[in-house]
Amino acid sequence: MRKGKVAAILLAPKDEEDLERLILANSRRFQSLIEKSRRSLRAGKGVSRKEFWKTVAQRQRAKTAS
């Protein structure tokens, strides 16, 4: 306490996932990428979930075949 008021609270991450979320939430680069993605979606440039996973599967098959 500082002059009778709380100065800081320290919290430890519960697990690796919690730590990763904390790091990404405070990453300017990551937040910039998220904002860029949101602008792209608002402009109608996104892909459906189905199309996304179809592309991921195709790339994985191509990578495995190499």
Sequence and secondary structure as in RCSB ss.txt:
>XXXX:A:sequence
MRKGKVAAILLAPKDEEDLERLILANSRRFQSLIEKSRRSLRAGKGVSRKEFWKTVAQRQRAKTAS
>XXXX:A:secstr
 BTTB        SSHHHHHHHHHHT HHHHHHHHHHHHHHHTT    HHHHHHHHHHHHHHHHH 
